[in-house]
């Protein structure tokens, strides 16, 4: 029994120091136009930048190192090579390293829309299987509000389906009316933000018929982010979750650090969690 207790204690110690434990250092890419070795933030740095590193160090209880890189492409390569732990990337820089890295945070601008999913649907009996099949066909929007029209238009245009892609665009009063138009063959496809689709298609009870059994989703997409905070896919889950939790209230807790951390995003309002491929226009 004593040997069993010793063995269990040893296993618990290994688990505490294994892959799930936070890294003792966090190496943050700093786009400076020139590469350099990772080092502790210098006192001569701008106040906002120093505040950001200090905030991360305090909340994560790790040593934060500043790692100068020439540009986002160099940052992506360093991230994939395990030379840094965190960087702000754009879609072009992210594309070559997307298999080994992942986005964790994007920024919402003041007055900007959340990157909520958009659903493109057709009738279940429709012959159209992909977005490409709908070229030249008619599309109905579930309203004229930004979430009902601007958001879907942006997401679709990023997938090579701008206004010119469609033979005709219709605008219904709301999501219910848009789906009614689809069912009445007044449009070939409908596009709704995910909340509207979920409300319309929610099945209250397994005993009831599925409200949208006569509809079929072609694709569910989000607007592509223009930039995102990116980490490696092998980063410890605890560290990743804590980074997300630290950044989301940063605009409330440390204005100087937030201003510097979002200097690449005009009129930044807040950080928001992001899906791994937020920088990719997935179809």
C-alpha positions, 0 to 999 in steps of 0.5 A: 500500500505504501508503494502504491501511495508513492507511485500515485504521488509520483504520477501526480507530480509528473502530471503537474509538470507535464504538457498541461503545465504553463510554460515558465516563459512567454516569448512575445513577437515584437514587429520592429523591422529587424530581428533580434534575440528574445530578452526582457523588456527594456525600460526604454520601451513605450509605456504601453508596450511595457504595461502589456508585458508586465500585465501578462507576466503578472497574470500568467506568473511567468517571465515574459520575453520580447522577441524582435522580428522583422515582420509578420512573415518572420513572426510566423516562421519563428512561431512554427519553429518554436522560437516564440510563443505568441504573435499577431499575424495576418492571413498571408503570414498565417497561411503557410503555418496554419497546420501547426499554429492557431488563432486565439483572439481577434479584435472587434472595432468600436461599432463593429460587428461580432464575427458570428457564423453565417448560414447559407441554406437551400431547400432540402430538395434543391439540386445545389450542393455547394456554394459554387453551384449557386452562381447566378442564382437568387439569394434572399437576406433575412433583413436589412440590419448590419447583422442580417445583411452587412455581415453575410455580405462580407462573409460571402464576398470573402468566399468569392461570392460578392453581389456580382456572383448572384443573379438576384439579391432579395431582402426580406423583412426578417429571417422568418420572411426570408425562409418563407420566400425560400420555401415558396421558391421566390429565391434559390438560397437564403443567408441568415446569421446563425442566431436567426437560423437557430431560432427558426430551426430549434426543435423544442421536443424530439416528439415534434417534427424538426422545423427545418427538416425541409431545409439543408445547410450548404455552408456555415462560415464566419467573416475572415479576420484581418489579424489575430493573436496566434499561438502554436497548436501544441501550447498547453491548454491551460496557457491558451485558456488563460491568455484568452481570459487575460486579453478579453477584459484588458480594455477594462483592466489596463487601458495602456496595455490594451491600446498598445496591444491593439495598435494594429486595429483602428478604433479597437473596442475589445478582444474576442476569442477566435476559432483556430482558422479565423485567418482563413476564408474557409468554405 
